[in-house]
Amino acid sequence: MTPPGSTEGIEATAATEGTAGTAGTAGTEGAPTTVVDLNADLGEGFGRWTLTDDDALLSVVTSANVACGFHAGDPSTMQRVCELAAARGVRIGAQVSYRDLAGFGRRAMDVPPDELAHEVAYQIGALQVFARAAGADVAYVKPHGALYNRTVHDEEQAEAVVRGVHLATREQDLPVLGLPGSRLHEAARRAGLPAVAEAFADRAYTAHGTLVPRREPDAVVHDPDAVVDRSVAIARDGEVTARTGERIRLRARSLCVHGDTPGAAELAQRVRTALWRAGVRVEAFTPVPERAGGATR
């Protein structure tokens, strides 16, 4: 058999998942098969400056979190990534951010809730133009950087993000990808939106299951072998080791590999191969949009 990813032998299957926010299971014979999505942050360049190896990563991941112009990205980059993603059957997600190009969306900001809702809707709408031009649709929404971390505990900002999602997509209930147990997920569920739990193999966790802030030591896991091992532990076993040594439960339907990590494409391929060998099926958490003509991943 051939490991999945950019090599041949990928089996096209429809998305199957369990309860939103947990690892899915599928299969009617023998032991159940764990199902996990593999996502990466893409399109994080601007003009002549590029950061992520979008082409290589789109041969490995099943969901693409596309920068929508507020922390990175520009119209040409968004168009190019959407074309590549649609052609390869990779789901397109809007990675919305505070308006912070200079700080790459990682600086804390206090944005009034109404303004934030409008800015979230604006970003989703901009990406949707290019997704539809490519024959696809925006399939989900994920906050980026400081906004992602803020909506873990800030109910007002979380609700503003959800209102922005509703404003941009009144005709459909887009899933919201985020940290399990976050205020963002609570707000999404109250609003009737699917809440999809995400985990990070290359980020350190606290004993409470939250991400260690990037400003603190050892917040990012740099050892590729450790990232691969943590990916399998999260997807197959539903647990991860916190920075302080505790084993914590962490059930996630989607696993993120950061696109701005050096050697991200190679690392993502290693993760996908390790998951396959561990009996974990890598599959998007959203079905193929009817508009899309790309292959299922």
C-alpha positions as CSV (number, residue, x, y, z in Angstrom):
1,M,0.0,0.0,0.0
2,T,1.1,3.6,-0.6
3,P,1.0,6.2,2.2
4,P,-1.4,9.0,1.4
5,G,-0.5,12.5,0.7
6,S,1.2,13.8,-2.4
7,T,2.0,10.3,-3.7
8,E,-0.3,8.1,-5.7
9,G,-2.9,5.8,-4.2
10,I,-5.1,8.2,-2.4
11,E,-8.6,6.7,-1.8
12,A,-11.4,9.1,-2.5
13,T,-14.1,8.9,0.2
14,A,-16.9,11.0,1.5
15,A,-16.3,12.8,4.8
16,T,-17.5,10.9,7.8
17,E,-17.3,12.3,11.3
18,G,-18.6,11.7,14.8
19,T,-20.0,14.3,17.1
20,A,-18.7,17.8,16.1
21,G,-15.6,18.5,18.2
22,T,-14.4,14.9,18.6
23,A,-12.4,12.6,16.4
24,G,-14.8,10.8,14.0
25,T,-15.1,7.0,13.5
26,A,-16.1,5.2,10.4
27,G,-16.3,1.6,9.1
28,T,-18.8,-1.2,9.6
29,E,-16.4,-4.1,9.9
30,G,-13.7,-4.8,12.4
31,A,-12.2,-2.0,14.6
32,P,-13.5,1.5,14.0
33,T,-11.3,3.8,12.0
34,T,-10.4,7.1,13.5
35,V,-10.8,10.0,11.1
36,V,-9.1,13.4,11.4
37,D,-8.7,16.4,9.1
38,L,-5.3,17.9,8.5
39,N,-5.3,21.7,8.1
40,A,-2.6,24.4,7.5
41,D,-2.5,28.2,7.3
42,L,-2.0,29.1,3.7
43,G,-1.8,32.2,1.5
44,E,0.2,34.1,4.2
45,G,2.2,36.3,1.9
46,F,1.7,39.8,0.6
47,G,2.6,41.2,-2.8
48,R,6.1,40.0,-3.7
49,W,6.7,38.6,-0.2
50,T,5.8,34.9,0.4
51,L,5.8,32.9,3.6
52,T,4.1,29.6,3.1
53,D,4.8,26.9,0.5
54,D,1.1,26.7,-0.6
55,D,1.6,24.5,-3.6
56,A,3.4,21.8,-1.7
57,L,1.1,21.9,1.4
58,L,-2.0,21.7,-0.8
59,S,-0.7,18.3,-2.0
60,V,-0.9,17.0,1.6
61,V,-3.6,18.8,3.7
62,T,-7.3,18.3,3.5
63,S,-8.3,21.8,4.6
64,A,-6.7,25.2,3.8
65,N,-7.0,28.1,6.2
66,V,-6.6,30.9,3.7
67,A,-5.5,34.4,4.9
68,C,-8.1,37.0,4.0
69,G,-6.0,40.2,3.8
70,F,-6.1,41.4,7.4
71,H,-3.0,39.6,8.8
72,A,-1.6,38.5,5.5
73,G,-2.8,37.7,2.0
74,D,-3.8,39.9,-0.9
75,P,-6.3,39.4,-3.8
76,S,-3.9,37.7,-6.2
77,T,-2.6,35.3,-3.5
78,M,-6.2,34.5,-2.4
79,Q,-7.2,33.8,-6.0
80,R,-4.2,31.5,-6.6
81,V,-4.6,29.5,-3.4
82,C,-8.4,29.0,-4.0
83,E,-7.6,27.8,-7.6
84,L,-5.1,25.3,-6.3
85,A,-7.3,24.1,-3.4
86,A,-10.4,23.6,-5.6
87,A,-8.4,21.7,-8.2
88,R,-7.1,19.3,-5.5
89,G,-10.3,18.9,-3.6
90,V,-8.9,20.7,-0.5
91,R,-11.6,22.5,1.5
92,I,-11.3,26.3,1.6
93,G,-11.6,28.0,5.0
94,A,-11.6,31.7,5.8
95,Q,-8.8,32.5,8.3
96,V,-10.1,35.7,9.8
97,S,-8.0,38.1,11.8
98,Y,-7.7,41.4,13.6
99,R,-6.6,44.1,11.1
100,D,-2.9,43.8,11.8
101,L,-0.7,43.3,8.8
102,A,2.4,44.7,10.5
103,G,2.0,42.3,13.4
104,F,0.9,39.3,11.4
105,G,-2.3,39.3,13.4
106,R,-0.5,38.2,16.6
107,R,-0.8,41.4,18.5
108,A,-3.5,41.9,21.1
109,M,-6.2,44.4,20.1
110,D,-9.4,45.8,21.5
111,V,-11.8,46.0,18.6
112,P,-15.5,47.0,19.3
113,P,-17.8,44.0,18.8
114,D,-19.8,45.5,16.0
115,E,-16.7,46.6,14.2
116,L,-15.2,43.1,14.6
117,A,-18.3,41.4,13.3
118,H,-18.3,43.6,10.2
119,E,-14.6,42.9,9.6
120,V,-15.0,39.2,10.0
121,A,-17.9,39.3,7.5
122,Y,-15.8,41.4,5.1
123,Q,-12.9,38.9,5.1
124,I,-15.2,35.9,4.5
125,G,-17.0,37.7,1.7
126,A,-13.7,38.6,0.0
127,L,-12.5,35.0,0.1
128,Q,-15.8,33.7,-1.1
129,V,-15.5,35.7,-4.3
130,F,-12.3,33.8,-5.2
131,A,-13.5,30.4,-3.9
132,R,-16.6,30.6,-6.1
133,A,-14.6,31.8,-9.1
134,A,-12.6,28.6,-8.6
135,G,-15.7,26.5,-8.6
136,A,-15.8,26.0,-4.8
137,D,-17.1,27.7,-1.7
138,V,-15.8,28.8,1.6
139,A,-16.4,25.7,3.7
140,Y,-15.6,26.9,7.3
141,V,-14.2,29.8,9.3
142,K,-11.2,29.8,11.7
143,P,-9.8,32.8,13.6
144,H,-6.1,33.6,13.4
145,G,-3.5,34.5,15.9
146,A,-4.5,36.9,18.6
147,L,-8.2,36.7,17.6
148,Y,-8.0,32.9,18.0
149,N,-6.6,33.1,21.5
150,R,-8.8,36.0,22.5
151,T,-12.0,34.1,21.6
152,V,-10.9,31.2,23.8
153,H,-11.9,33.2,26.9
154,D,-13.6,36.4,25.7
155,E,-17.3,35.9,25.2
156,E,-17.9,39.3,23.7
157,Q,-15.3,38.9,21.0
158,A,-16.3,35.3,20.4
159,E,-19.9,36.3,19.8
160,A,-18.8,39.1,17.5
161,V,-16.9,36.5,15.4
162,V,-20.0,34.3,15.2
163,R,-22.2,37.3,14.2
164,G,-19.7,38.1,11.5
165,V,-20.0,34.5,10.2
166,H,-23.8,34.8,10.1
167,L,-23.6,38.2,8.4
168,A,-21.5,36.8,5.6
169,T,-23.2,33.5,5.1
170,R,-26.9,33.8,5.9
171,E,-27.8,31.1,3.5
172,Q,-25.6,28.4,5.1
173,D,-24.3,27.4,8.6
174,L,-20.6,27.5,8.2
175,P,-18.6,25.4,10.7
176,V,-16.4,27.3,13.1
177,L,-12.9,25.7,13.7
178,G,-11.4,26.4,17.1
179,L,-10.1,25.2,20.5
180,P,-12.3,22.7,22.3
181,G,-14.2,24.2,25.2
182,S,-13.6,27.8,24.0
183,R,-16.0,30.7,24.3
184,L,-16.0,30.7,20.5
185,H,-17.4,27.2,20.3
186,E,-20.0,28.0,22.9
187,A,-21.1,31.0,20.9
188,A,-21.2,29.0,17.7
189,R,-23.4,26.3,19.2
190,R,-25.8,28.9,20.6
191,A,-26.1,30.4,17.2
192,G,-26.7,27.0,15.6
193,L,-23.3,26.8,13.9
194,P,-21.3,23.5,13.9
195,A,-18.3,23.8,16.3
196,V,-15.3,21.7,15.1
197,A,-12.5,21.0,17.6
198,E,-9.0,21.6,16.6
199,A,-5.6,20.6,18.0
200,F,-2.0,21.7,17.3
201,A,0.7,19.1,17.1
202,D,3.4,21.8,17.0
203,R,2.2,24.0,19.9
204,A,2.7,23.4,23.6
205,Y,-0.4,23.0,25.8
206,T,-1.0,24.0,29.4
207,A,-2.4,21.5,31.9
208,H,-5.8,23.1,31.4
209,G,-5.8,22.3,27.7
210,T,-5.1,25.8,26.4
211,L,-2.2,26.9,24.2
212,V,0.9,28.2,25.9
213,P,1.3,31.8,24.7
214,R,3.9,32.3,22.1
215,R,5.7,34.9,24.2
216,E,6.6,32.1,26.8
217,P,9.5,29.7,26.4
218,D,8.9,26.4,24.6
219,A,5.5,27.5,23.3
220,V,6.3,26.0,19.9
221,V,7.4,22.4,19.4
222,H,10.4,22.5,17.0
223,D,11.5,18.9,17.0
224,P,9.9,17.3,13.9
225,D,9.9,13.8,15.5
226,A,8.0,15.2,18.5
227,V,5.4,16.9,16.2
228,V,4.8,13.6,14.4
229,D,4.5,11.6,17.7
230,R,2.1,14.2,19.2
231,S,0.0,14.1,16.0
232,V,-0.6,10.4,16.3
233,A,-1.2,10.6,20.1
234,I,-3.8,13.4,19.6
235,A,-5.6,11.7,16.6
236,R,-5.5,8.1,17.7
237,D,-5.4,8.3,21.5
238,G,-7.1,11.7,22.2
239,E,-4.4,12.9,24.5
240,V,-1.3,15.0,24.6
241,T,1.5,15.8,27.1
242,A,1.3,19.3,28.5
243,R,4.4,21.5,28.9
244,T,4.4,20.7,32.6
245,G,4.3,17.0,32.0
246,E,0.6,16.1,32.6
247,R,-1.2,13.9,30.2
248,I,-4.4,15.7,29.1
249,R,-7.4,14.6,27.1
250,L,-7.7,16.4,23.8
251,R,-10.3,15.1,21.3
252,A,-10.1,16.9,18.0
253,R,-11.6,16.4,14.6
254,S,-8.9,18.6,12.9
255,L,-5.2,18.8,13.3
256,C,-3.2,21.9,12.4
257,V,0.3,22.0,11.0
258,H,1.5,25.6,10.8
259,G,2.4,26.6,7.2
260,D,5.0,29.1,8.4
261,T,7.1,26.5,10.1
262,P,10.4,25.8,8.3
263,G,10.0,22.7,6.2
264,A,6.2,22.7,6.8
265,A,5.3,20.7,3.7
266,E,7.8,17.9,4.5
267,L,6.6,17.8,8.1
268,A,3.0,17.7,7.1
269,Q,3.7,14.8,4.8
270,R,5.5,13.0,7.6
271,V,2.5,13.6,9.9
272,R,0.0,12.3,7.3
273,T,2.1,9.2,6.6
274,A,2.4,8.5,10.4
275,L,-1.3,8.9,10.8
276,W,-2.0,6.4,8.0
277,R,0.4,3.9,9.5
278,A,-1.4,4.3,12.9
279,G,-4.7,3.5,11.3
280,V,-6.0,7.0,11.2
281,R,-7.8,8.1,8.1
282,V,-7.1,11.7,7.0
283,E,-10.3,13.3,5.7
284,A,-11.8,16.8,5.7
285,F,-14.5,17.5,8.2
286,T,-16.8,19.2,5.7
287,P,-18.4,17.5,2.6
288,V,-17.5,18.4,-0.9
289,P,-19.4,21.5,-1.9
290,E,-21.8,20.8,-4.8
291,R,-20.1,23.6,-6.8
292,A,-16.7,22.1,-6.5
293,G,-15.3,19.9,-9.2
294,G,-12.0,18.8,-7.6
295,A,-11.2,15.4,-6.3
296,T,-12.4,14.4,-2.8
297,R,-9.7,14.3,-0.1
